[in-house]
Amino acid sequence: MSIHANHENRGWASGTTLALALALALAISLAAAPGAQAQHDPRVAPAPTYVIRGATVHTLAGAPIENGSVVLRDGRIVEVGADVALPAAASVIDATGLHVYPGMIDAFSRLGLTEVGSVSATDDTEELGNWNPHLRAYEAIHPASEHIPVARANGITHAVSAPGSGGGFFGGGAPGIPGQAALIHLDGYTVEEMAIEPSLGMVIQWPTIRTQSFDFSTFTQTERPFSEAKKEYDEQLQEMESWFEAAQHYKQATEQGDPSKFDRDLQLEHLARALGGGLPVIVVAEEKRAIESALEFAERYDLRLILARGRDVRQVKELLVEKGIPVILGPSQTLPEEEDDPYYYPFSLASELHAAGIKICFGTFDSSDSRTLPYEAANTVPFGLPYDEALRAVTINAAEILGVADHLGTIEPGKLGNLMVTDGDPLDIQTQVDYVFIKGIPVDTDNRHRRLWERYQARPQPETDTATAETNGG
C-alpha cells in the first residue's frame, strides 16, 4: 500500500514490526473487500447501451431539459435531449419525476489513501521525508476502501486523491512536497480501472510561521518566540527555493545537454514537470503571508497554481483576481479559525470569492467525510453564494479548475458517463440518490452505512424493552 516507498531506509521498522503491520493491513483489506467494490446495479439489466428516460436533465451546459433522456454507450454520453429515439437492445430506466445531474467531484480528498486514522497500517497519506515530488498517490490507492462506496452513494462519482497529512494539531501538515495527486473514478476493482488522471497535479504544503505547538507529553499547547518561528519559516522557504532551482537546472540539462553526462534524478525529473506551466501545482496555504509568498513563487517559476484551503484568502482577493488563481475551498461546516472571527466566516467565504470574480470549487480534504461534499456547498448558499454557483462548484467548476472539463462536469455528448439520478436537489440533505452511473455503467449504491442501518433497523426488540414499555404505559 505504500506510495512507491523504498522500505530499505526505514530503520524504525524492525522485521517483527513490519511483519505485524503488513499482516494487519492484509487483514483489513480482506475484511473490507466484500461489498466494498461496486457491482453492477442489480435493479438494471446489463446491456451495451443504457437510457435514462423521462427525467428532468440538468446538463449544466444549458437550461434543464424537461422529460428528457440521456443515452450512454461505451462509457460515454452519446445523446441528450427531449426527443431521443430508443436504441435497439438498450436497458431503459424509467426516471419519470426524477432528476439527472452530472456526478459530483471532491476536488481534494484522501479517498483510497486512509481507512482508520488511528491505525497507521491503513494510512498511506504521506511518506518518510518532506520532499517527495516523485511519489504518486495513485500507486497507494486502495480500491476496496469502505469510504469509497459511501461517498459514491451520495452522488460523488470522481475525486482527487491527494497525498499529505493536511491537518494535525494547531496547523496543517509539514511543509514540503508530499507528492502528486490523482483523479479517480469512485468505482473499480483495481486502481487502473479507477484512473482518470494518475498524475493530476503536484501537491505542495507551503511553510507557515508557527508560534504554537502541541506538547504530547503534557497534552498542552505551548508558545515559542516569534523570532524563532520566523527563522524556521525562512529556512523552509529557502529549502523550497533550492528544490525548484535544482529542478530548473535539471530540466535545462536534460533538454540541452548530453544525458550520458549526468545521473538521472527521479525527484528532480518529476518536479521539473511543473515548471513552465506544465503539471498543475496545488498549493495548500492558509495564512495571508504564506499565500502571498506562494503566489510570488509561482510567478517566478512560471507555475500553473491552484490554491487549496486558504484560510486567509479573503485578505488577498484582489491579488488572486489579478493573477487568475482559482481556489479549492475546504469544508464550510466548521468553526472560525480565530477567536475574534465572526461565526459566519467559514460559510460566507465562498460567496465573497465568487463576488470578487474568483473561480471556486470544494474539497473535503478527508476520506470519511467525502460524502458530505454537497452539504459543504449547500451551507454557503444562505450566506450569499448563488445556488447555481454552488452546484457548479461541485461539478463543472471543479472540472475546469482541475483541467478536465473536456470530459467531466456537464451532461453533453462525448463526455464520460458519470451521472447521478436523484429525487430532488442533490445539495439538499433529504434528497435520495436513486441511481449512480460511472463510466456509463449503473453501479450498485450499497455501502457500509446502509448495511449497518438496515441491520439495526431490523434488530429484534428485547423482551426487557417490551416489558419496560408496558410498565411505563407504552
N, C-alpha and C positions, 0 to 999 in steps of 0.2 A: 504493500500500500504506500510505500514511500515515494516522495516526489523526486524520482531519479537520484536517490541518495547513494553516497559512497559510504557503506557501513564500515569499511576498514578503519575509518578515522574516528569511530565512535568509541573512545576509550572508556566512556562512562558505563557502557553496557557490557557486563560480563556475559559469558556464554549462557549461564543459567538464566540471567535476567532477560536476555534477548530471546531465549527459547520460550520462556513463560509469556513474554509479550506477543510473540508470534502465535503461540497456542491460543491465547486469549482473543487475538484478532481473528484467527480462523474460526474459533467457536462462535464469535459474534456474527461473522459473515454467514456461517451456516444457519445460525438461528434466525437471521434477518431475511434470508433468501426466500422462504415460502411466502408468497403473496406480495413480496416487496417489488418484484418485477411486474410490469404491466402486461396483461394478456389482452387479446382482442376482446372488445366489449361483448359479453355473451348475449346481449339483447339485439345485436345487429348481425345479420348473416354475412359471413365473409364473401367478398366479391372484388373483381378488379376495379370497379367504379362505385363510388358512393354519392348519393344525392341527399342533401338536407333540403326538405321541401316544405313550403308554406309558412316559413318563418319571417320575422322582420329582420332583415340582414343589415347590420351596422358595419358598413365597409370601412369607415374612417377615411375613405378616399372620395367621399361624396355624400349625398343625402341618403338616409336609410331607405331600403327597398322593402315596401310592404308586400306581404305574400310572395316573398322572393325565394329563390332556390340557389344552392351552391353545389357545383359538381366537382368532385375530387377524383383524380386518377394519377397513378404513378407518383404519389407523394405530393402532388401539387394541385392547386386550384386551376381548373380548366375552363369554368364558365360560371358567371354570376349574373343574376337578373330575375325579372318578374315573369318572363315568358321563356322558360328554358325547357326544351324537349328532353324527355327521359331517355337516357342512353340504354341500349339493349344490355341485358344481364346486369343491371345496376341494382345495388342494395339501397332501398329508399327508406329514409327516416322521416316520418310524418311529424313535422315540427310546428304544426298549426298552433298559434298562440304563444310560441316561444321566440327567443331572440338569438341571433348568431353574431358573435363578436370575434375579432382576432384574439388568439391566445395571448395572455399577458407575459411580460418578460421581467424577471427580477434582475435589474441591471448590475447588482453587486451582491453576491451571496457566498455562502460556504457550502452549498449543496454538494453532496457526494464526498466532501473532504472531512467532515466531522460527524460523529454519531452521538457519542456521550461525552460531553465536555470534560467531565472529571475522570475519564478513563483515557489515558494518554495513548494506548494502543489503538484507539478508534479515532484519534485526532491527527490528521495529516495536513493541517493548515499551514505549517511552516517547517523549515528545515534548520539544521545547525548553521550558525553564522548568519550575518545580516545582509550579505551581498551575494545573491543567487540569481542573477538575471538569466542564467541558462536553464533554470528549472521551470517546468511547466506543470501547473495544477492538473492539467489534462491527464498526466501519467498517474496521478494518485486518486482520481475519482472512483468511488465505489458505487457501481450501478445499482446494487441491491440495498442501498441505504433506505431506511424506513421513512426518512424525511421527504424523499422524492415523490412517492405516491400521494403523500398528504398534501404537498404543495400542488401537485398536478390535479388533484380532485377539486381544487378551488379555482381552477382555470389558468394556472401558471403553466405554460407549455414549454417554455425555454428560459434559461437563466445563465447569467455569468457566474462561473465558479472561480473565485479569486483566492490566491494564497495570501498569507499574512495573518497575524493574530487579530489586528484591527480592534483591539479592546484591551481590557485589563483595568486595574485599579488606577484611578485618577489620571487617565490618559490613554492614548492609543497604543498601537504596537511599537516595537523597537524600530527606530529609524533605519532605513536601508532599502534594499530591493529584494523582496521576498520571492519574486519570480513572475511568470506570465499567467494571465487569466485565460480561461477557456469559455466559449459559448456553447452550451449543450442543449439538446432536446431532453425533456424530462421523461424519456422512455428509451429503453434499450437494454438488452442482455449484456452488452459489452460497451465500453466507452467508445469504441469505434463506431458502433451503431448510433450512439448519442451525439457524436461530434457535429457541430455546425462550423465553428472556427476554433481549432485546437489551440492556436496562439492568437487570441483576440487583442491583447494589449499587455504592455509591461506595467506591472504594479510597483509604485514607489511609495514608501511610507516616509513622509517628509519630516525632518527633525523639527522639534519644537523646544522652547525653553520651559523646563520643568523645575519649579522650586519646591514642589511637593512630591513625596514618595511614600510608599507604604511599607512599614516595617512588619514583616510577618512574625517576627519573634514576639512582639508585643501587640500585634494586631491593631496598630495605631498609625495615624497619618503623621509624617514628620516633615519639617521645613528645613530648607538649606538656603544659604545666601544667594541672592540673585547673581552676583558676580561669578560664583562657582557654576551655576546653571548656564549662564551666558557663555562661559568659557567652553563648557561641554558642547553647547549648541554650535559654536563657531568651529570646533574641531570636527563635528559631524558633518557640517556643511562642506568643510574642506575635504573630507574624505569622499563625499558625494562628487565634488568637483574633480577629484583625482580619478575617479572611476570613469567619468564621462570624457575627460581629457584623454585617458588611455584608450577608450573606445574610439575616439576620434582619430587618434594616431594609428590604431589598428586598422580602422576602415581605410585610411589613406594608404597604408602599407599593402593591404590586400588588393586594392583597386589599381594601384600604380606600381607596386614593387614586385619582386620575384618571390612567390610563395615558398620556394625552396630555401629561402634565406632566413626564415623566421619560424618559430614553433607556433602551432595552432593553439589558440586560447578560446575555449568554448564560451567562457563568461563574457569576454570582450566581443566575441563574434555575435552573440545574441544581443548584447547591449547596443552594438553598433547598428542593429536593425532599426532602432528607434530614432536614430539621427536623421536629419534632413527630412523630417515629416513622414517617416516611414511607419513602423509599427506604433500605434497609438500608445501614449503614456498616461496611465490612470494614476493620478497623484492623490493620495489620502492626506489631506492637510486640514487642520482645524482652526488654528489661530490666525488672526489678521497678518501678523508678521510672517508666519510660515506660508500663507497663501501668496503674499506679495513676493516673497523670496522665490517660490516655485514658479510664478509667472515670469519673473525676470530670468530665471534659469532656463525655462523653456524657450524663451525668445532667443537667448544666447546660443543655444544648441539646436535651434530650429526643430523643436519637439511638437508633435501633434497632441496637445494637452487636453485631458478630460479631468476636471476637478471632482473629487469624491468627498462626501460628507460636508466639509466646510462650515463648521460651527459659526465662524465669524464672517461668513461670505456676504452678509448684508452690508458689511462695512466697506466692501471693495466692489460693489455692484457696478459702478461706472467703469472701473478698470476691466472687469470681465466683459462688459458690453463692448468696450473699445477693442479688445483683443479677440472677441468672438469665442469665448471659452464656455462650453456647456458644463452643467453641474449634475452629478448623480447625488441626489439628496438621500440622507439616511432616514430612519423611521421618524414620523411626525408624532407618534403616540409615545412621547417621552417627557421627562421633566426638563425645565430650563437648565442650562449649564451653569449659570452664575446665580448666586443667591439674590441679586438685585434685578435679575431679568424678569420682565412680565411673564405671567403664566402662559400666555398665548404665543410666545416667541417660536416654539417648535412648529406650531400649527400655521402661523402666518408667513413663515419664511418662503414657502413655495409661491404664494401669491405676490410677495414683494419682488422676487426674482423674475417672475413672469411679467409683471407690470413694467419692470425695467428693460425687458426685451431679451432676457437670458433663457436659453432653452434648457429645460429641466426634465429629469426622469427620476424614478425612485428605485432604491435598492434597500434590502433588509439588512445587509451586512451580517447575515446569520444563516443558519441552516434550519433549525427547528421552527423559526418564526417566518420562514419564507411564505407560508400560507396566508399571512396577514398582509401581504403586499397591497391588495386592493383597498384595504381599510386605511393603510398609511396614506394613500392618495385621497380617499374619501374624506378623511378628517381635516384636510386642508380646504375643502370647498366652503364650509361655513365661515372660514376666515379669509375669504376673498378670492381663492383660485376658481376660475370658471369651471363648471362641471366638465365641459367638453375637453378642456385642457388637462384636467385630472385624469380622464380616460386616456387621452393621448399620451400622458406621461408614463403609463404602464404598457403602452403598445407602440405606436409609430414614433413618438419622440425618442423612446429608448432605442429603437432600431436605428433611427437617424444618428443619434449621438454615438452609437457603437459602430456605425458604418456598415450596417447590414440591412438597410431599408429596401434594397433591391429585391430581397426575398422574404422579408418578415415585416410585421407591423400593421398591414391592412389586408382586406379581403379583395384581392384582384387576381385576374387570370395570370398564371405564371409564377405566383408566389407559393411558398411552402404551405401545405395544408395543415397549419397549426391553428385550430379554432376551438371555441367553446360555445356550447348551446345552453342557454340559461332560461329560467322562467321570469327573469326581470333584470334590473340594473345590476351588473356584476360588481359594482362598488358598494352595493347595499349588503350588509351582513346577513339579512334574511333571505337573500336570493339563493336559489339552489342551482348548481351547475349540473345539468341533466346529462350532457354528453361532452366528451373531450376528444378532439382529433389531433393527432401528432403525426406528421409526415403523411397526412392524408388517410390515416387509419383510425377508426374509433377504438380508443383504448379503455380498458377497464378502470373505473374510478374507485374500485375497492382500495381501502387503505387501513392502516392500523387504528386510526381514530374511530373509523366507522365500525370496525370489528369489535373494538372494546365497548363502544356504545351499544351495539346490538347484544353483546354478551351480557352486560349488566342490566340492560333493559329487560332481558328475558330471565333474569335471576328469580328463582322461586322465593316467595316471601316466607321467611322463617315463622314457625308456629308461635314463637315468643312475641314476634312483632304483631301477629294477628291477635293474640291474647291481650297484649298491651292496648291495642287499638280498641278492642271491645270494652276493656275496663274503663278506658277514657271516653267511651261513648262514640268511638269512631265507627 
